[in-house]
Amino acid sequence: MEGAFDVVVIGAGPGGYVTAIRASQLGLITAIVEREALGGVCLNWGCIPTKALLKSGEVYEQLAHLGDYGLSIEGRGYDFGKVIERSRKVAKQLSAGVAFLMKKHKIDVVKGTARLEKAAGAPKVVVALEAGGERALTAKSVILATGARARVIPAAGLVPDGERVWTYREAMVPKAAPASLLVVGSGAIGIEFASFYRALGAEVTVIEALPRILPVEDEEISGIAKKAFEKRGLKFRIGAKVVRLAASKSGVALTLETGGKTETLEAERAIVAVGIDGNVEDLGLEALGVGVDRGHVAIDADGATNVPGLYAIGDVAGPPWLAHKASHEGVHCIEHIAGVAGPAIPAPIPGCTYSTPQVASVGLTEAQAKEKGLTVKVGRFPFRVNGKAIASGETEGLVKTVFDAVTGALIGAHMIGGEVTEMIQGFALAMTLEATEAELFATVFPHPTMSEAMHEASLDAFGRVLHL
């Protein structure tokens, strides 16, 4: 069965399905191909269900501190099965919501696995249908939004076995919570799972090959985060190379090398969180001559590959590997295809880690700004002197701002503390609007809120802080 479309999107994650919706809004006849659940990894096995797990862990951990608020409760426990069940229910609900949006926008949803074949114009999309048989789709433009998967390193034993060694996928649906856990990798994924399982009482050790945890974050924030996590009982091995991860009598044994010394750690389970690889295999890219760079499809500023009519967006097209980046990229790509896009101006992309405490950032770190040769003004404001933070018992953390000393432009913002993932968008908006210190000084922040620390950190960069 042939189908002619204006655009075919391969992959229905947050990049793909948003792109398809925008295509439909622009009047383009659109199809989307998905081999698993609508919403992709983010909605079904990543962003959303992990936040549901983290919320359960956060609430459970807070119960131990009710006395700080003048409250008390008899007994404290959890039903791990119900914790997992709630997470899966949230994911299922939102996946159903995506299905509704596809129907609302009259997008043809094709369930199956796609591959590309040469054609006169854009590549033809041949789908091995979930229900059996094949369906060929032809379109003026094809957009790859196939996402990425957890990276594995077989030589070091960093490969999931479904029972003792997990990636993020297995870590979301285990039959029981482990009493002890090793987490290899201290990026956002590793730290979030470490935070969740620690909240439930597990003994957790995080192994990081680089000199500090959360290596993409500002160095000062990384240091504060490590101390905060250690205060919660998390343990770390920094600058540690994994030699071998293997099964042991009680679970797993991980041999690592630090400073020339070898050490072996044991635990019930291990999570491998050492990055991701783009899903570029089995798509027919080699036959088409599609440019692939270090496991990701090479694209220009508008998402175009080196093959006419073929585009790529999101995780499969490279870092940063973030759902909101994929959605933003997809919207620009389809608007470019439709001829209504403005210039491809890179927007500041915020990053968030939903641990306890939370970490959020946007723009350049202090070190990156200096490496670029910029003269900077840096401001800081701790939550320990913020009224709302004190009243809420969320005094750990701070807001840090980085300004260009010459132009006054805000070029970076870094935060650690309660709900900072909900506040970072304020700085992202300021940077998108090319705000300088003058606009931030003039902005009226409501009182009492934790967001006042954003104002104070901006003032502090120029020697005008009021409450410190």
N, C-alpha and C positions, 0 to 999 in steps of 0.2 A: 504493500500500500504506500503510494507516494504522497508526500505532503509538501506544498509550496508555502513558504512563510517569508516574511520580511526579515525575521531574526529567530535563530534557534539558540537557546542558552543551555549549556551542558553543566548541570549541577544546580541544585535547588537549596543551597545554603544561604546565609544572609547576603552574600554578594549576588548569587544567581537569581534568587526569587525577587529581590528588590529591583534588580536590573530588568527582569521580566515585567514587573508591575509598571515601572517607568516607561518601558517600551510600549506597553498597552496604552498608557496615558497619552503617549505621543501619536497614537493611532496606528501603530505597527502591528501587523498580524504576527503573533508570537507563540512559540512553543518552548517548553522547558523539559529537559530530560533528567530524570533522577533515578538512580538504581537502588537507593535505600529510602529513608524517610524524608519527607519534605521538611525543610529547615536545616538540613545538613548536620554536620558534626556539632556546630555551635549550639543549635537549639536542642538537639537530641542527646549529644554526648559531650558537650563542652560548656560554653558560657552559661547557659540557663540551668541545667540540672546541677552543675557544681555550685552555683550560687544558692540553690535550694538546700544542698547539703551543708554548705558553709553557714547558712542561717540557722539550721538545726543545731550545729555545733556551737555557734555563738550564743544562742539562747541557753543551751545546756550549760555552757561554761559560766554564763552570767548568774545562773541559779546558785552557784557556789559563793557568790558575792552579794547575795540579797541583804545580808546584815549591814552592808555599807549604806544601804538605802533605808534602813530602819524596818526591813521586812523579814519575814521568816516563812519557811515552808517545811512540812514534814516529809522526809524522804526525798531522794533525788536519783533518778535513773533514766534509762532510755531503752526503747525497743528498736534495735538496729534495723530490723526488717521494715518497720514502719517509716523509719528515716529514709531508707532507700525507696520505699514505695511512694512516699510523698514526692521525692525528687523525680521519679519516673512519671508520676501523674502530672506534674507541672510541665514536663517536656511534651507529653502526649497532648495536653491541652493546647499548647502553643503550636504544635505541628498541625493539629486540626485547624487552628486559626489560619495557618499559611494555606492550607487546602481551600478554605473558604475564600481567601483573597485571590487565589488562582481562578476560582470559579467566577468570582465577582468581576474580575478583569478580563474574562473570556480568554484565558491563556490555556492552550492545549498542553496538558500534563501527560508526558509519555513516560511510563514506568519501565525502566530497563537500563541496559549498559550500552553506552554510545562508543562508536569509533568513527574516525574521519577517513574519507576517501577522496581522491582527486576528482575535481569536477571543472567545468568550464569557468565558473565564477568562484564563489566561495566554496570551500570543501563541502561535500555531501556528508550528512550525518546518518549513519546506519545504526539502528538501535536493535539490539537483541532483547526482545520484549520479555518482561517478567512473566507474562502469561504464556510465552512460547511464540516462536516465529520471529520475523524481523519486520521492521518498518523503516523505510528510507525517507529522510526529511531533507528537502532542499530549501535553501534560504539565500537571501542577498548577503546576509552577515551571520557569522557563527561566533558565539562568545563562550570561551572556556571559563568555567567557574567551578572546577573540580576539587578545589581545596587542597588539603594536605593531611598527612597522617603522622603519627608519632615516629620519630627516628629510632631505629634499633642499631646496635653495634654487636653483631654476632661474635666477633673476635674476643670481646670482653664478657660475653655471656649476657649482654644487655638486650635480651629478647624475651618478650612475654611468653609464659607457658600456660596462662589462663588460670593457674592455681596459686603459685607462690610468687611469681614475678609478673607484675602488672604494668600496663601503660595506663593513661588516664581512663581509658574505656573500661578496663577490668576493675579499676579502683573505684568506679562509681556503682558497681553492682555486686560486690562480694557477698557471700552468704553470711559472713560474720565479721565483726570489727577485729582487727589484729591487736594483740597486746603490745607488740613491738613492730616497728616499721623502719626500713631504710629508704630514703628518697634520694635518687641519683639525679642531681640537677636542681639549682636553686633559682630558676627563672620563675615567672608567675605561676605556671602550672605546678611545678614542684612545691613551691612555697604554699600555694593554696591547699593542696592535699595534705601537706605537713601540718598546716594550721588546723584543718578539719579533724584529722585523726588525733592530733594532740588534744583538741578540745574534748574529745570523747575519752581521753585518758591513756592513749597509747604512748609508749616510749618511742620517740621519733628522733632519728639522726639524719641530717641532710648532708650529702656529700657534694662538694662543688670543686671543679678543677681550677677555676679562676681564683684570684686572690680575695674576692669578696662575693657575698651573696647578692642577688638581684643585680647582676652586673650591668644591665642597661640603665639602671637608675643612677641618679646623682650619688657620688661617693659618700657624701655626708649623710644622705638619707639611708643608704645601704647600711652604714655603721649604726645608725639609730635603730633601724629595723632589726638588725642582728641582736642588739642588746635587749630590745623589747621581746623578741621571740625567745631568747634565752631565759628571760624572766618568767616566761610561760612554761619553761621546761624543755624547750627544743634544744637539741644538741647539733653541733656543726663540725664538719671536717672540711676546712678550707684549703685550697691549693692542693687538693688530693686527686691523684690519678687513679682511676679504677683499673686494677689489673685483671680481676676476674670476679664474676658473680656466678655462684653455683648453688645447687640445692644442698642442704645439710640435713642432719637428722631431725632438727626441730623446725626447719624452714628454709632459710637462705643464709649463705655465708659470702661476705663481700671482702675481697682482699684489695687493699688500696695502698698507694705509696705516697708518702708526704715527706718532703725534705730528705729524700734518700732512705727513709725508714719505711718498712712494710708493717702493715697492721691488718688484722682480720676482724670484721664486725659480723655479728650474727643477729638475726631477727626472724620473726615469723614470716614476714612478707617484705617485698621490695617494690618500689615504683620507679620505673624508668622514665625520666622527664628531661631528656638531653637534647630537645629541639624537635623540629619536624622536617619532613621532606614533602615536596610538592607531588601531587598525584598526576604524574606525566606519563606513566606507563600505560601500554595497551590502548592508546588512543589513536595510533597511526601517525604520530607526529614525525617519526623518523622518515617514513615514506614520503611525507609531504615536504620534508626539509625544514620543519619548524625550528627556529633557534631556541635552544635550551641551554641555560647557564646555571651551573651548579644545582641541578635538580629543579629548576624553575623556568617557566616559559619566559623568554625575553620579549619585552614590550617597549613601546615608546610612551610618551607622556599621555597619549590618548587611549592606551590599551591595545594598540595595533601590533600584531606580530609581523614577521617578515613575509608572511603568506597573505596575499590579497584576500580581503573578506573575513579573515580570521583574527579574533581578538582574545585577550585573556585578562582576567581581573582576580583580585583577592589573593589568597594564600598560594595558589599555584603559580602566581606571577611574582612572588617574592615578598620580602619583609617590608614593613612590619606585619606580622601575622596576626591581624586583629579584625574582628567581625565588622566593626564600624568603618575601618579602612576599606574593606571589601565592598560594603554597601556604597560608600562615597565614590569609590573608584568605578563601580558599575554604573552608577547614575551618570557620571561624567562620560563614560565610554558610550553609552547608548545615546546620550544627547549629542555627542560628537558624530555618531553614525547618522542620526536624524538631522544633523546640520543646525542644531540650535544651541550647541555648547559654546561657552565663552572660552577664553584662553585657559590652558591647563596650568593654573597657578597652584603649586603645592600648598595644601592647607596643613596647619599644625595638627598632628594626630595625637590625641591624649592616650596614655597607657594606664591601665589600672590593675592592681593586684588586690584581691578581695580577702585578704588574710585578716588576722587580728593582731596588731592594728592594720588598717588598710594603707595602701601606698598608691599614689597617683602622681602623674607628671605629664608635662607637655613642653615641647620645645627643647632647647639646648640645655645640657647640664653646665655647671660652672666651668668644668674642665674643658668641655667641648667648645664653649665660647672662647676661652683663652687660647685653645689650640688653633682657632680660626684667626687669631691675632686681634680679637676684640678687647677693648677696655671695658670692664664691666663694673656695675654697682650691684652688690648683693644684699638682700634684705632677709631678715629672719624674724619670725614671731612664734613663740611656743604656746601651745594650747594650755599650759599650766597656769597662765594668767588671763585666759579668756573666760569671761563670766559664764557663758552657756556651757562650755566644756567642764568647768568646775561643778556647776549645778547638775550636769549629766553624768559626772564621774568619768569623763573622757579626756583626762588631762595629759595623756601621753602623746607626744608628737609635736610637730611644728609645721609651719608653712615657710617655704624658702622661695624668694623671687630673684631672677637674674635679669638685669636691664643693661642695654647698651649705653655706656656712660656718655657717648658722644651724641646719639640721637634721642636718648630717653626711651627708646622702644623696649617693650617687654619682649624678651627673647627666650625666656624659660621660666617654668614654675614647677616646684617639686613639693609634695605634701606627704605627711605620714600622720595618721591619727584616725579617730572615729569618723566614718562616713565621708572621708575626703574624696572618695570616688564619685560622690554626688556633687562635689564642689569644684572639681577641676575644670568642668565645662565653662565656668566663669572666666578662667584664665584663657581657655581655648578660644572663647568668643572674643576676648580682648585682643588676642594675638591675630585672629582672623581679621578684625577691624583695624589692625595696625595701631593699636592704642599705645600711647606713651604714658609716662608717669603722671602727666597732667590729667588725662582722662580717668586714670585709676584713683588719683587723689580726689577728683571731683565726684566720683561715684558714691552715692549714699548707700551704705550697707546697713541692713536692718539690725536692730539691737533688741534682745540679746540673741546672737547667732554665732555659730562657730565660724561662719564665713567672714566675720569681722577680722579674723586673723589674716585673711587675704589682704584686706585693706592695710592693716598694720605692717605686714611684711613688705608691702609696696612702699609705705612711708619710711620704714626702717632703712631701705636701700639708699635713701637720700637724707638720712639723718633727721627725720621728722617723726619718728615713732612716738605715739602718745601714751601708751599704757605699759611701757616696759622701761 
